[in-house]
């Protein structure tokens, strides 16, 4: 009987983590997952998230779950199914402004935070935060600012090779038009 109760508890925790990942639509840390599950052990939330990842990836055909750097997890639709699923989506993954900021990073990478703010304005710093949370960009120190690049995760999400020149070409093919005043 005790085994059934403990099994129910583990399944309940796993279900809460699954629900949080599904509802968030963004990567969640082991700390956020522990909070969502109502537990205090970050180590346990990490172990259960990895177990859930195995379950999701071995069960579903169009949905995948994976672990990003810093023990963050995300559930999403596989890139090959995003086009058909997008028709039914109620909320875009990124706002138009965030997409435009991402397109500048793709086009001008590596680009400093300062250059990006000059081209896109001060709200670009908020966009950078959102893009980093999704794992689409990474940064490295560059003097008193940071240099931003796209990641493998961005290429995987859009089903493209992780080659900056290919990403830039695809961006231009899809209709990106940068204003002359924004090109420096």
C-alpha positions in Angstrom: 0.0 0.0 0.0 2.8 2.4 0.9 4.4 1.8 -2.5 1.2 2.9 -4.2 1.1 6.1 -2.2 4.7 6.9 -2.9 4.1 6.0 -6.6 1.1 8.4 -6.7 3.2 11.1 -5.1 6.0 10.8 -7.7 3.4 10.7 -10.6 1.7 13.7 -9.2 5.0 15.6 -9.0 5.8 14.6 -12.5 2.4 15.7 -13.7 2.8 19.1 -12.1 6.2 19.6 -13.8 4.7 18.5 -17.1 1.8 20.9 -16.7 4.2 23.8 -15.8 6.4 23.1 -18.9 3.4 22.9 -21.2 1.8 26.1 -19.9 5.0 28.1 -19.7 5.9 27.8 -23.4 9.5 28.7 -22.5 12.3 26.9 -20.7 12.0 26.5 -17.0 14.8 26.0 -14.5 15.1 23.2 -12.0 14.2 25.8 -9.4 11.0 26.8 -11.2 10.1 23.1 -11.7 10.5 22.4 -8.0 8.3 25.3 -7.1 5.7 24.2 -9.7 5.7 20.7 -8.2 5.5 21.9 -4.6 8.8 20.4 -3.6 11.9 21.9 -2.1 14.5 19.5 -3.6 16.0 20.9 -6.7 17.9 17.7 -7.2 14.6 15.8 -7.1 13.0 18.2 -9.6 16.0 17.7 -11.9 15.7 13.9 -11.7 12.0 13.9 -12.3 12.3 16.4 -15.2 14.9 14.0 -16.9 12.6 11.1 -16.3 9.7 13.1 -17.9 12.0 14.0 -20.8 12.6 10.3 -21.5 8.8 9.6 -21.3 7.9 12.5 -23.6 10.6 11.7 -26.2 9.8 8.0 -26.3 6.0 8.4 -26.4 5.1 11.4 -28.6 5.8 11.8 -32.3 5.3 15.6 -32.7 6.3 16.8 -29.3 9.8 16.8 -27.8 11.4 17.8 -24.5 15.0 18.6 -23.9 17.4 20.0 -21.4 19.2 23.3 -22.2 22.2 24.6 -20.4 21.9 25.5 -16.7 19.5 22.7 -16.0 16.6 24.3 -17.9 13.9 22.2 -19.6 11.4 22.9 -22.4 8.6 21.1 -24.1 7.9 22.1 -27.7 6.6 20.9 -31.1 9.3 19.3 -33.3 10.4 21.7 -36.0 8.9 19.5 -38.8 5.5 20.0 -37.3 5.5 23.7 -36.4 4.0 24.8 -39.8 0.9 22.7 -39.4 0.6 23.4 -35.7 1.1 27.2 -36.1 -2.4 27.4 -37.8 -4.0 26.5 -34.4 -1.7 28.4 -32.1 -3.4 31.1 -30.1 -0.2 32.9 -29.1 3.0 33.4 -31.0 6.3 32.3 -29.5 7.8 35.7 -30.0 6.4 39.2 -30.4 7.0 41.0 -33.7 9.5 43.3 -31.9 11.4 40.2 -30.5 11.4 38.6 -34.0 12.8 41.8 -35.5 15.5 41.9 -32.8 16.3 38.3 -33.5 16.6 39.0 -37.2 19.1 41.8 -36.5 21.2 39.3 -34.5 21.0 36.7 -37.3 21.9 39.3 -39.9 24.7 41.2 -38.1 26.1 38.5 -35.8 28.3 38.7 -33.8 26.7 42.0 -32.6 27.3 43.8 -29.4 24.4 44.7 -27.1 25.3 48.4 -27.6 25.1 48.1 -31.4 21.8 46.3 -31.1 20.4 49.0 -28.8 21.5 51.7 -31.2 19.7 49.9 -34.1 16.6 48.6 -32.2 16.3 50.9 -29.2 16.6 50.3 -25.5 13.7 47.7 -25.5 16.1 45.4 -27.3 17.6 44.5 -23.9 14.2 42.9 -22.9 14.1 41.1 -26.2 17.6 39.7 -25.5 16.4 38.3 -22.2 13.4 36.6 -23.9 15.6 35.2 -26.7 18.2 33.9 -24.2 15.5 32.2 -22.2 14.4 30.4 -25.3 18.0 29.4 -26.0 18.0 31.1 -29.4 21.0 33.3 -28.6 24.1 33.2 -26.5 26.4 35.9 -25.3 30.1 36.3 -24.5 31.8 39.1 -22.8 33.3 41.8 -25.1 34.9 44.6 -23.1 32.1 46.3 -21.1 29.3 44.9 -23.2 28.5 41.5 -24.7 28.6 39.9 -28.1 25.5 38.0 -29.2 25.3 35.0 -31.5 22.6 32.6 -32.5 22.7 29.0 -31.1 22.2 25.5 -32.4 18.8 25.6 -30.7 17.6 28.4 -33.0 18.7 26.4 -36.1 17.0 23.3 -34.7 13.8 25.1 -33.9 13.5 26.5 -37.4 14.9 23.3 -39.1 17.9 25.0 -40.6 21.6 24.3 -40.5 23.6 26.1 -37.8 25.5 28.2 -40.2 25.3 32.0 -39.8 25.5 32.6 -43.6 22.7 30.1 -44.3 20.6 31.7 -41.6 21.2 35.1 -43.0 20.3 33.9 -46.6 17.1 32.3 -45.3 16.2 35.5 -43.5 16.6 37.6 -46.6 14.7 35.0 -48.7 11.8 35.2 -46.2 11.5 38.9 -46.9 13.6 40.7 -44.4 14.1 44.3 -45.4 16.4 46.4 -43.2 16.0 50.2 -43.5 19.1 51.8 -45.0 19.4 54.0 -41.9 19.7 50.9 -39.7 22.5 49.4 -41.7 25.9 50.7 -40.5 
